Amino acid sequence: MRTLARSLLLPGLTALALTATGCASTSHTGAAEPAAPAPLTPSAAGTSQQLDVAAAPQGEPTPAAVARGGSKGRTEKSTLKVASYDAATGRAVIAKAPPKGPSKAPSTDKSPEADKPVAAGDVIASAPAPGAPNGLLAKVTEVVGKTDRGTEVKTASTTLAAVLNDDKADGKVPVDPSTVVVEPLMKGVTFSWAKGDGLKFGPEGGKLPLGNLRLDVNASVDTAPDAPASAGASVSGFVQLAPQVEFSYDGTQGGDSGPRGAFLGMSGDWSSQWKLQGRAAASTGGPKRIPFAKLHTSPVIQVGPVPVVVNLGLTCYIQVEADGKVTLDVQQDVKGDFKVGGSYAFGKGWTPVSASNVKSTPVQATVTAAGKVKGALGAEASVGLYGVVGVTGDFAPYLRGEADVKATASSDGKASVSGAWALYGGFDLSGNLQLQLSLFGTPAFERKIPLGSLNREWALASGSTGR
């Protein structure tokens, strides 16, 4: 009798069966997408340009860009480099970059750049350098003097508007998966990637699409105290994605009012397959989030002559919310895309942008006993410039199951069990815009602007039984 009362089996489900029962896809776009690019309006001096946006060449030093103070000329790629930087004092040493190709005999000619490579008022944009692992975007306030390593200068913070001026740029740059550094936070995590030039890494690299990275995890989660040993709880599966940086800038507004428009964000294709098994312990104080890996990289994108350092971070996690009563065995496939970012328009300020189009299909599902459980395999993402966070986003596809079982008995010894079950797929998307997006040269805002907590859920399957 007790066994009958505590057991309700949800038959194995196939993708075809789910399609028949209403397996849904959902799409959502939060704040409005950035407006279509306006035609480029040349400045009064006729100097506005459409700049290319591309990944900086790898395997060779990325030269700094210098905007000369007090000049109406263009920002240009220079032969200079940041030899060192002290963040505490704001002092930097500027030196000549080594020549490319075969070494040449040192020249005896003196040039103005060799004697005095930068002057007060100049703006320097540099890729990562000693003392500036996230690159450097700074204005020279004073030339201190020559040293054995180069010219020492004092600097102050500045913005991209000081080097991009009234130019315009718009592009998407895929992230090179081979540059991503992974920090496992628990045992059972493996990392794989496949690069566009045929290089592959990790046990799954041989079958990944080019440009993709993948994290596999196999971890146990807390099991309900009264659960039998056979109901030990665990999560296993993988997250696979192909992230890209989205960057745009429109400085054609002119004057000291800042750019006309800007956008910074991260987007990409997402797929995951994961399995939640066992009877998870009851959640106390809200859902339990278990980070299993941190990823970070600082790709340099070349916006015309300007090296722009973009900082990307990703923390992948498992999240389980349960009442300690349900024993669940669910395997789920999730495919789709996501986008988080911030869009700026002159006169309107910053607007959050968030979008997702996700399809979810469980390929097998079993629920035993009465109760509720929810499991997610998600990621927290952050996007910034030159080491300063600008956008954070949290993307969490999930599966939620619940079952309700009732048992009755009569004096003639007959027993009956009736119950209902339901499975739901969904995703949560949330995040914030940060004050530091003022790095674009736009007005600062006083507090974080939430992307908005977006949630979409759809029924995967449901039913009832009785006997």
C-alpha positions in Angstrom: 0.0 0.0 0.0 2.8 2.5 1.0 4.7 1.5 -2.1 1.7 2.2 -4.3 1.1 5.5 -2.6 4.7 6.8 -3.1 5.3 5.8 -6.7 4.1 7.3 -9.9 6.0 6.7 -13.1 6.1 9.1 -15.9 6.8 7.1 -19.1 9.9 7.8 -21.2 9.4 10.7 -23.6 10.8 11.1 -27.0 11.3 14.3 -29.0 8.5 13.2 -31.4 6.1 12.6 -28.5 6.8 15.9 -27.0 6.2 17.7 -30.3 2.8 16.1 -30.4 2.0 17.2 -26.8 3.1 20.8 -27.3 6.9 20.9 -26.7 7.4 24.7 -27.2 10.0 27.1 -28.1 10.1 30.6 -26.8 11.7 33.8 -27.8 11.9 37.0 -26.0 13.5 40.3 -26.7 13.6 42.6 -23.7 14.5 46.2 -24.3 14.5 47.5 -27.8 17.4 46.5 -30.1 19.7 49.3 -31.1 18.3 51.5 -33.8 19.3 50.8 -37.3 22.6 52.7 -38.1 21.9 56.2 -39.3 23.7 57.4 -42.5 27.1 58.6 -41.7 27.1 62.4 -41.5 30.6 63.9 -42.2 31.7 66.5 -39.6 32.2 70.1 -40.5 35.9 69.3 -41.3 34.8 66.3 -43.4 36.8 63.9 -41.2 34.2 61.3 -40.2 35.2 57.7 -41.1 33.6 54.3 -41.0 36.0 52.2 -39.1 36.4 48.4 -39.5 35.8 46.3 -36.4 37.9 43.0 -36.3 39.9 40.8 -34.0 43.4 42.1 -33.5 46.1 40.0 -35.2 47.5 37.3 -33.0 51.2 36.3 -32.6 52.5 39.8 -32.9 52.5 42.9 -30.7 49.5 45.1 -31.1 50.8 48.7 -31.5 49.2 51.5 -29.5 47.0 54.2 -31.0 47.8 57.8 -30.2 45.5 60.8 -30.6 47.6 63.9 -30.6 46.3 66.6 -28.2 45.4 70.0 -29.7 45.2 68.5 -33.2 42.3 68.0 -35.5 44.0 65.1 -37.2 43.0 61.4 -37.0 43.9 59.0 -34.3 46.7 56.9 -35.8 48.3 53.6 -35.2 51.8 54.4 -33.9 55.2 52.7 -33.5 54.9 53.1 -29.7 54.2 50.7 -26.9 53.4 50.9 -23.2 56.6 49.5 -21.6 55.2 49.6 -18.1 52.3 51.1 -16.1 51.8 51.8 -12.4 48.1 51.9 -11.6 48.7 53.3 -8.1 50.4 56.5 -9.5 49.1 56.6 -13.0 52.6 56.7 -14.4 53.6 55.0 -17.6 56.7 54.5 -19.6 56.3 54.9 -23.4 58.8 53.3 -25.7 59.4 52.5 -29.3 57.9 49.1 -30.3 60.5 46.6 -31.6 60.5 46.4 -35.5 58.7 43.5 -37.1 60.5 41.0 -39.2 64.3 40.4 -39.3 66.2 42.5 -36.8 67.8 45.6 -38.2 70.8 47.6 -37.2 69.8 50.5 -34.9 69.3 53.7 -36.8 71.4 56.7 -36.0 68.8 59.1 -37.2 66.8 61.1 -34.6 63.2 61.8 -35.1 60.8 63.9 -33.0 59.0 60.7 -32.0 62.2 59.2 -30.7 63.1 62.3 -28.7 59.6 63.0 -27.4 57.1 60.2 -28.4 54.2 61.8 -26.6 53.2 65.2 -25.2 50.8 66.4 -22.6 47.3 66.2 -24.0 47.9 63.1 -26.1 45.7 60.1 -25.6 47.0 56.5 -25.6 45.0 53.4 -26.3 47.0 50.2 -25.7 46.5 46.5 -25.7 47.5 44.6 -22.5 51.0 45.7 -21.3 53.2 45.2 -18.2 51.3 46.6 -15.3 48.1 47.0 -17.4 46.8 43.4 -18.0 43.5 44.8 -19.2 45.1 47.4 -21.6 45.4 51.1 -21.1 43.2 54.0 -22.1 44.7 57.2 -20.7 45.5 60.8 -21.4 49.0 62.2 -20.9 49.0 65.0 -18.3 52.7 65.5 -18.0 55.9 64.3 -19.6 58.3 63.5 -16.7 61.4 62.7 -18.7 63.6 60.1 -20.3 64.5 56.8 -18.6 66.6 53.9 -19.7 63.3 52.1 -20.7 61.6 55.0 -22.5 59.8 58.2 -21.7 58.0 58.4 -18.4 54.7 60.2 -18.3 51.9 61.0 -15.9 48.4 59.9 -17.1 44.7 60.4 -16.2 41.7 58.3 -17.1 39.8 59.2 -20.3 37.2 57.8 -22.6 36.9 56.1 -26.0 35.4 59.3 -27.4 38.9 60.9 -27.1 40.3 58.4 -29.6 37.3 57.5 -31.8 36.3 61.1 -32.1 33.5 61.6 -34.7 34.1 58.3 -36.4 31.6 55.4 -36.6 32.1 51.7 -36.1 29.9 48.6 -35.9 30.8 45.0 -35.8 30.7 41.5 -34.2 33.9 39.7 -33.3 33.9 36.0 -32.4 35.9 35.1 -29.3 38.9 32.8 -30.0 38.2 29.8 -27.7 41.9 29.0 -27.4 42.4 32.3 -25.5 39.8 31.4 -22.8 41.3 30.6 -19.4 39.3 28.1 -17.4 39.3 27.7 -13.6 37.5 24.5 -12.5 35.7 25.0 -9.2 35.0 21.3 -8.5 36.1 17.9 -9.6 34.6 16.3 -12.7 34.9 19.4 -15.0 36.6 19.2 -18.4 37.1 21.9 -21.1 37.2 21.5 -24.8 37.4 23.8 -27.8 37.7 23.8 -31.6 39.4 26.8 -33.4 38.8 28.0 -36.9 42.3 27.1 -38.1 41.8 23.5 -37.3 43.3 23.4 -33.8 41.4 21.4 -31.2 41.7 20.9 -27.5 40.1 18.5 -24.9 38.3 15.2 -25.2 35.4 16.7 -27.1 37.3 19.1 -29.3 37.4 16.7 -32.2 33.6 16.9 -32.6 32.9 20.5 -31.8 31.9 23.1 -34.5 34.7 25.5 -35.2 34.7 28.5 -32.8 32.9 26.6 -30.1 34.0 25.9 -26.5 32.5 23.3 -24.2 32.4 22.5 -20.5 31.5 19.0 -19.3 30.5 18.5 -15.7 29.7 15.4 -13.6 29.0 16.3 -10.0 26.9 15.2 -7.0 24.5 17.5 -5.2 23.1 17.2 -1.7 20.7 14.3 -1.3 17.7 14.4 0.9 18.6 12.9 4.4 15.9 10.3 4.3 16.5 9.2 0.7 17.8 5.7 0.1 21.3 5.2 -1.2 19.9 4.4 -4.6 18.4 7.9 -4.8 21.8 9.8 -4.6 21.4 13.1 -6.4 23.7 14.2 -9.2 24.0 16.5 -12.2 25.9 15.7 -15.4 26.1 17.1 -18.8 27.7 19.9 -20.8 27.4 23.6 -21.8 28.5 24.5 -25.3 28.7 28.0 -26.7 30.2 30.2 -29.4 30.4 33.7 -27.8 31.0 36.9 -29.7 31.6 40.5 -28.8 29.3 43.1 -30.3 30.6 46.7 -30.4 29.3 49.8 -32.1 30.1 53.5 -31.8 28.7 56.6 -33.6 30.6 59.8 -32.8 29.0 61.9 -35.5 27.1 64.0 -32.9 30.2 66.1 -32.6 31.0 68.7 -29.9 31.5 68.0 -26.2 28.1 66.3 -25.8 29.5 62.8 -26.3 28.8 60.2 -29.1 25.5 59.9 -30.9 25.2 56.2 -30.2 27.0 53.2 -28.8 26.5 49.5 -28.0 28.5 46.9 -26.0 27.4 43.4 -25.5 28.0 39.7 -25.7 25.9 37.2 -27.7 26.2 33.7 -29.0 24.8 30.3 -29.8 24.1 28.1 -26.8 23.5 24.4 -26.5 23.5 22.1 -23.5 22.5 18.6 -22.6 22.2 17.8 -18.9 20.8 15.2 -16.6 19.4 15.7 -13.1 19.0 12.5 -11.1 18.1 11.4 -7.6 16.3 13.0 -4.7 17.8 16.4 -4.1 17.8 17.8 -0.5 15.2 20.3 0.4 16.2 23.9 -0.4 16.5 26.3 2.5 16.9 30.1 2.0 16.2 29.9 -1.8 17.7 27.9 -4.6 21.1 26.5 -4.1 23.6 27.6 -6.7 26.8 25.6 -7.2 29.4 27.2 -9.5 31.5 24.6 -11.3 33.8 26.6 -13.5 34.9 30.2 -14.2 36.1 31.3 -17.7 37.7 34.6 -18.6 39.4 36.2 -21.6 40.4 39.7 -22.7 40.2 39.8 -26.5 41.6 42.8 -28.2 39.3 44.1 -31.0 40.7 46.5 -33.5 38.4 49.4 -34.1 40.2 51.1 -37.0 43.6 52.0 -35.5 42.4 51.7 -31.9 43.0 48.5 -29.9 40.0 48.1 -27.7 40.4 45.6 -24.9 37.1 43.8 -24.0 37.0 41.8 -20.8 34.7 38.7 -20.8 33.9 36.6 -17.8 31.6 33.5 -17.5 30.8 31.5 -14.4 28.9 28.3 -15.2 26.7 26.9 -12.4 24.2 24.3 -11.4 21.2 25.4 -9.5 18.8 23.1 -7.7 15.6 23.9 -5.9 13.7 21.0 -4.3 11.5 20.0 -1.4 13.4 16.8 -0.7 10.5 14.6 -1.7 10.8 14.0 -5.4 13.1 11.5 -7.0 13.7 12.8 -10.5 15.5 11.3 -13.6 15.4 13.9 -16.4 17.6 14.4 -19.3 17.2 17.6 -21.3 18.5 19.1 -24.5 18.5 22.9 -24.8 19.5 24.9 -27.9 19.2 28.6 -28.8 20.9 31.9 -28.5 21.3 34.8 -26.1 22.3 38.4 -26.1 23.0 40.9 -23.3 24.2 44.4 -23.6 23.6 48.1 -23.3 22.6 50.5 -26.1 23.1 54.3 -25.9 21.3 56.9 -27.9 22.0 60.6 -27.6 19.2 62.3 -25.7 17.8 59.0 -24.4 20.7 57.6 -22.5 21.5 54.0 -21.9 18.9 51.2 -22.5 19.4 47.6 -21.5 19.2 45.0 -24.3 18.4 41.3 -23.6 17.2 38.6 -25.9 16.9 34.9 -26.0 15.4 32.2 -28.3 15.5 28.8 -26.7 14.1 25.4 -27.5 14.0 22.7 -24.9 13.4 18.9 -25.3 13.6 16.3 -22.7 14.6 12.9 -24.1 13.7 11.0 -21.0 11.8 11.8 -17.8 10.8 9.9 -14.7 9.2 11.3 -11.6 8.6 9.3 -8.4 6.6 10.4 -5.4 4.9 13.7 -4.7 6.7 17.0 -4.6 8.5 19.6 -6.6 12.0 20.1 -8.0 13.7 22.6 -10.4 17.1 22.3 -11.9 19.1 24.7 -14.0 22.4 24.7 -15.8 23.2 28.3 -16.4 25.9 31.0 -16.7 26.7 34.4 -15.3 28.3 36.6 -17.9 30.1 39.9 -17.6 31.4 42.3 -20.4 33.6 45.3 -19.8 36.2 47.5 -21.4 39.8 47.9 -20.2 39.2 46.0 -17.0 36.0 47.9 -16.0 32.7 45.9 -16.0 30.0 47.4 -18.0 27.3 44.7 -18.4 26.4 41.6 -16.4 23.9 39.0 -17.5 22.6 35.7 -16.0 21.2 33.1 -18.5 19.7 30.0 -17.0 17.7 27.5 -19.0 15.9 25.2 -16.6 13.5 22.3 -16.2 10.9 22.1 -13.5 8.9 19.0 -12.5 6.1 18.3 -10.0 4.0 15.4 -9.1 1.0 14.9 -6.8 0.0 11.3 -5.7 -3.0 10.3 -3.6 -3.8 6.8 -2.3 -7.1 5.5 -1.0 -8.1 2.2 0.6 -11.5 0.6 1.4 -12.7 -1.9 4.0 -12.9 -4.6 1.4 -9.1 -4.4 1.0 -9.1 -2.7 -2.4 -6.7 0.1 -2.9 -6.3 2.8 -5.6 -3.7 5.3 -6.5 -4.3 8.4 -8.5 -1.9 11.2 -9.4 -0.9 13.9 -11.8 2.5 15.0 -13.1 3.8 17.9 -15.1 7.1 19.0 -16.6 8.0 22.5 -17.7 10.9 24.0 -19.6 12.0 27.6 -19.3 14.7 30.2 -18.9 15.5 33.1 -16.7 17.5 36.0 -18.0 18.6 38.9 -15.8 21.4 41.4 -15.3 22.5 45.0 -15.0 24.1 47.9 -16.8 26.9 49.5 -14.8 28.1 53.0 -14.3 31.4 52.3 -16.0 29.8 52.3 -19.4 30.6 56.0 -19.3 34.0 54.8 -20.7 32.3 55.4 -24.1 32.3 59.1 -23.3 28.6 59.2 -22.5 27.1 60.8 -19.4 27.5 58.7 -16.3 24.4 57.4 -14.5 24.0 57.2 -10.8 23.1 53.6 -10.3 22.9 50.2 -12.0 20.2 49.8 -14.6 18.6 46.4 -14.4 18.2 44.4 -17.7 14.9 43.3 -16.2 14.2 39.8 -14.8 12.9 38.0 -17.9 11.3 34.6 -17.5 9.6 32.4 -20.0 8.2 29.0 -19.3 6.3 26.4 -21.4 4.7 23.1 -20.7 6.6 20.1 -22.0 4.3 17.3 -20.9 1.7 16.4 -18.3 -0.7 13.7 -17.5 -2.5 11.7 -14.8 -3.0 8.2 -13.8 -5.4 6.3 -11.6 -6.2 2.7 -10.7 
